[in-house]
Amino acid sequence: MRRVGTVVRTAQGLAVLRADESDESHDTDDPDDRYRDEIGTPVLDDSLEEVGRVVDVFGPVDRPFLAVTPDDDVHLPSLVGGTLYAR
């Protein structure tokens, strides 16, 4: 399992994460290719419960933001400040 990032806010029904500075799970030197495989990735909270899926990657290439659409039973404000993970 790898750490994806920290939820910094919610907006328009999405959780917005700031990607971690260091992500050893991507073995590419091309920064444009670094988060390409994130779209559609399920994300989990600290209790390993799936909370949603990545739907967009935007912002600076070296440390982008990721938008996560939450599962129906997830209370978005409870995610703010928390860390999300991917398998």
C-alpha positions in Angstrom: 0.0 0.0 0.0 1.2 3.5 -0.7 0.4 6.9 0.6 -1.3 9.1 -2.0 -1.7 12.4 -0.2 -3.5 14.5 2.4 -7.0 15.8 2.0 -6.7 19.6 2.0 -10.3 20.6 1.3 -13.6 19.7 -0.2 -15.1 21.4 -3.3 -18.2 20.7 -5.4 -18.7 17.3 -3.9 -15.1 16.2 -4.3 -12.2 15.7 -1.8 -9.1 17.6 -2.9 -5.8 15.9 -2.0 -2.3 17.3 -2.1 0.0 14.6 -3.5 2.9 13.6 -1.3 6.3 15.1 -2.2 8.0 11.8 -2.5 6.4 8.8 -4.3 8.7 5.9 -4.8 5.9 3.8 -6.3 6.4 5.6 -9.6 9.5 4.4 -11.4 9.6 7.1 -14.1 11.9 10.1 -14.6 9.3 11.9 -16.7 7.3 14.1 -14.3 4.4 14.3 -16.8 4.0 10.5 -16.5 4.2 10.4 -12.8 0.5 10.5 -11.9 -1.0 9.3 -15.2 -2.1 6.0 -13.7 -3.9 7.7 -10.8 -7.2 8.3 -12.6 -9.7 5.7 -11.5 -7.5 4.5 -8.6 -9.5 3.5 -5.5 -8.3 5.3 -2.4 -8.6 4.2 1.2 -8.5 5.9 4.6 -6.5 5.1 7.7 -8.8 2.2 8.6 -8.3 0.7 5.1 -11.9 1.4 4.1 -12.4 2.5 0.4 -13.6 6.1 0.4 -13.7 6.9 -3.3 -11.8 7.0 -6.6 -9.4 9.5 -8.2 -11.1 11.4 -11.0 -8.7 14.2 -11.8 -5.0 15.2 -11.4 -4.2 18.9 -11.7 -1.8 21.6 -10.6 2.0 21.6 -10.4 3.7 18.6 -12.0 6.1 18.1 -9.1 3.4 17.9 -6.5 -0.1 17.9 -8.0 -3.5 17.9 -6.5 -5.9 15.0 -7.0 -9.7 15.2 -7.0 -11.5 12.2 -5.4 -15.1 11.4 -5.9 -16.4 9.9 -2.6 -18.4 6.7 -2.2 -22.1 7.3 -1.4 -21.7 6.6 2.3 -18.7 8.8 2.9 -19.1 12.1 4.9 -16.7 14.4 3.0 -15.8 16.9 5.8 -14.6 14.0 7.9 -11.8 13.3 5.3 -10.3 16.8 5.6 -6.8 16.6 7.2 -6.6 12.9 6.7 -4.2 10.8 4.7 -5.5 8.6 1.8 -3.8 5.5 0.5 -3.9 3.3 -2.7 -3.1 -0.4 -2.9 
